[in-house]
Amino acid sequence: MDAWKNQLFFGDNLDILRSGCIPVGSVDLIYLDPPFNSNATYNILFAEKGGEKSAAQITAFDDTWHWGPEAMAAYDDVIRGDRPKLADLLQALMAFLGRNDMMAYLTMMAVRLVELHRVLKPTGSLYLHCDPTASHYLKMVLDAIFDFKNFRNEIIWAYKGGGSSKKDFPRRHDVIFRYSNSNHYNFYPDTIRIPYQAEGINRTDDSMWGRHKGTSKIYKPHPLGKVPEDWWPISILNANDPERLGYPTQKPEALLERIINASSKKGDIVLDPFCGCGTTVTVAERLKRRWIGIDITHLAITLIKKRLHDTFGPEELEDFEVIGEPADAKSAAALAEENRHQFEWWALGMVDAAPAQDKKKGADRGVDGVLYFQEKDDGPYHKIIVQVKSGKVNAATVRELEGTRKQEQAKIAALLTLQPPTRPMREAAAAAEFYKPEMFPELRFPRLQILTITELFAGRQLEYPRWVPSKTFKKAVRRYKGPTPQEQEKSYPKLPNSE
Ligand SMILES: C[S@@+](CC[C@H](N)C(=O)[O-])C[C@H]1O[C@@H](n2cnc3c(N)ncnc32)[C@H](O)[C@@H]1O
C-alpha cells in the first residue's frame, strides 16, 4: 500500500489489461464510459481566448468502432476463449446483427469486459455507462461474463437538455449497469444518502415511525436520509458550467461521486479504462481513493495531468505516474513512427500548447498547436504558433514557419523537432530577431525558436512572457480535498434498526 502510486496509462486498454500490469483480482471499483458508435465524430473545443471564437477544434476521437480485422480478431478470441456462454452469445448476436458497426462495438466491448472482470476483486463492482441504443445487447454481454445473478442495478441517469424531436419523446437519459463480481460485494449506502422527499413532511421526525407492509416490524427513517432510487436526476454540464473543460463527453463529477462513494472506501482502487478528460480519477483523488486511468489519446492524458494539477495544486495532489508516454527521444521517435498525430499531441503537451486544428478536416497550414500569453491580466492575448516535425527539417522549414508566423500575426513561432537543427536552420531562426514585450521592452524573446525533443527532455522550455499564468487550456476549478466545512459540521446520531 505504501509503495502504491496512482497510474495514468496511455494506450489501448485491451493491451494494458492483457499485459498483466494490473494484477488479477486487485481492483475494487471499475467505471467505464466507452465511446459509443453513434457515428458522431466528437470535436473538442478549447477555452475561448479573450473574445476570439475558439477556432481550435480538433477531433478528440472518432467514436465509431467499425467491423474490420481488429473486430474480427477480437471475435475469434472470444469464440476460441474459455468463456463458452459468451462465445454462444456472440455467435447468436452475429447471426442476428451481421458484421456491422454494432457487432464490432459489442465484440470490442466483450473482450475488454472479460479482462476487466479478471482484474476486479471478488468484492468489487463494475459500472458500465452506455446509452439505450446498445444497452440491451451490452446487458446480455455483461450477464454472460459476470453471471446474471450478479446484476445489481440498471441506473438511469436522467437529465434535461435543449432540442426536441417532433416525432419522438426527447431522449434524455443514459443507462449505467451495475454488476458485482460475486454475492459478497461492497456497498456503502450511508455515504450516498439523500433527503426523503415526502412533501411537507419531515421524514426524520420521530412521528414518522412506520410498519413494514404485511409484517409487524417497525422501521424508522434513517437520519441521513434515503438511499437514492435507481434513477438519478443529475444535471449534465451545461456550456457555462465551471466544471466543463471542453472535452466532448465529459461527465459531471456529481455522478462519479455517487458511484465512487457507493462502491468503494478510502484507499480502495478505482479503475477507469476509458478515462477521457479524467472525471473519475479527479473524483477518486478528491475522495482519497487510489486510482488507475487509461486513455488511448495523448490529448486526454495531457488534459488529465493538467486537470489534476489545477484542481488540487502541487501540495494536495498525490504523486502519480504516467505510463506509456515517451520517456526519451528514442521512444518519442517510435511514437512518431507509429502514429504521427499522437506524437504531435504528446509533443504539444510538452510545451503546454493546445492542438490547433482538426487534423482530419483542416488543411495543414503548418500550424500544429497554439499557445496564448498575456503581458498583463486584462491585456490582449498574444499567440504563439507551434509546428511539430518528426521527419526531415531544413532551413526552408524555418523560413516557411516564419512566413506563417507573420501571416497568423503570432508573436512567436516554435519548431519542435526530433532531428537536431542544422547550422543554416539556426541562422534562419536568428534572422527572425526578437519579440520585445511592451511592458518590459528590455526583455527579448526569440521570435523563432527551435527546440529538439532531446532538449525538451533535458528541461528546455519555450521562451515567452510567463508572468501572467497561461490560459491555453481551460483551467479546472480548484477543489479542497478534505471534507467541506459543512461535512465536518454534519454529525448524525446512528439509530439501530434504521433503514
Ligand atoms: C466517452 S469518453 C470518456 C469520457 C469520460 N467519462 C469523462 O468524463 O471525461 C471515452 C474515452 O475513451 C477513450 N478510448 C477509446 N477507445 C479506447 C481504448 N481502446 N482504450 C483506452 N481508451 C479508449 C477515448 O479516447 C475517450 O477519451
The ligand as an SDF file (V2000), in Angstrom:
LIG
                    3D

 27 29  0  0  0  0  0  0  0  0999 V2000
  -16.8220    8.7690  -23.7290 C   0  0  0  0  0  0  0  0  0  0  0  0
  -15.1350    9.1920  -23.4360 S   0  0  0  0  0  0  0  0  0  0  0  0
  -14.9650    9.1370  -21.6860 C   0  0  0  0  0  0  0  0  0  0  0  0
  -15.3240   10.4490  -21.0260 C   0  0  0  0  0  0  0  0  0  0  0  0
  -15.0620   10.4320  -19.5410 C   0  0  0  0  0  0  0  0  0  0  0  0
  -16.0230    9.6350  -18.8260 N   0  0  0  0  0  0  0  0  0  0  0  0
  -15.0390   11.8500  -18.9770 C   0  0  0  0  0  0  0  0  0  0  0  0
  -15.8210   12.1940  -18.1020 O   0  0  0  0  0  0  0  0  0  0  0  0
  -14.2200   12.6280  -19.4750 O   0  0  0  0  0  0  0  0  0  0  0  0
  -14.3280    7.7600  -23.9850 C   0  0  0  0  0  0  0  0  0  0  0  0
  -12.8150    7.8280  -23.9500 C   0  0  0  0  0  0  0  0  0  0  0  0
  -12.3200    6.5470  -24.2510 O   0  0  0  0  0  0  0  0  0  0  0  0
  -11.1000    6.6930  -24.9540 C   0  0  0  0  0  0  0  0  0  0  0  0
  -10.8790    5.4240  -25.6680 N   0  0  0  0  0  0  0  0  0  0  0  0
  -11.4710    4.9630  -26.7820 C   0  0  0  0  0  0  0  0  0  0  0  0
  -11.0340    3.7390  -27.0800 N   0  0  0  0  0  0  0  0  0  0  0  0
  -10.1300    3.4000  -26.1300 C   0  0  0  0  0  0  0  0  0  0  0  0
   -9.3220    2.2560  -25.8940 C   0  0  0  0  0  0  0  0  0  0  0  0
   -9.3820    1.2010  -26.7000 N   0  0  0  0  0  0  0  0  0  0  0  0
   -8.5020    2.2590  -24.8280 N   0  0  0  0  0  0  0  0  0  0  0  0
   -8.4520    3.3240  -23.9890 C   0  0  0  0  0  0  0  0  0  0  0  0
   -9.1980    4.4440  -24.1680 N   0  0  0  0  0  0  0  0  0  0  0  0
  -10.0300    4.4810  -25.2250 C   0  0  0  0  0  0  0  0  0  0  0  0
  -11.3120    7.8960  -25.8480 C   0  0  0  0  0  0  0  0  0  0  0  0
  -10.0780    8.4870  -26.2100 O   0  0  0  0  0  0  0  0  0  0  0  0
  -12.1560    8.7880  -24.9410 C   0  0  0  0  0  0  0  0  0  0  0  0
  -11.3430    9.6990  -24.2400 O   0  0  0  0  0  0  0  0  0  0  0  0
  1  2  1  0
  2  3  1  0
  2 10  1  0
  3  4  1  0
  4  5  1  0
  5  6  1  0
  5  7  1  0
  7  8  2  0
  7  9  1  0
 10 11  1  0
 11 12  1  0
 11 26  1  0
 12 13  1  0
 13 14  1  0
 13 24  1  0
 14 15  1  0
 14 23  1  0
 15 16  2  0
 16 17  1  0
 17 18  1  0
 17 23  2  0
 18 19  1  0
 18 20  2  0
 20 21  1  0
 21 22  2  0
 22 23  1  0
 24 25  1  0
 24 26  1  0
 26 27  1  0
M  CHG  2   2   1   9  -1
M  END
$$$$
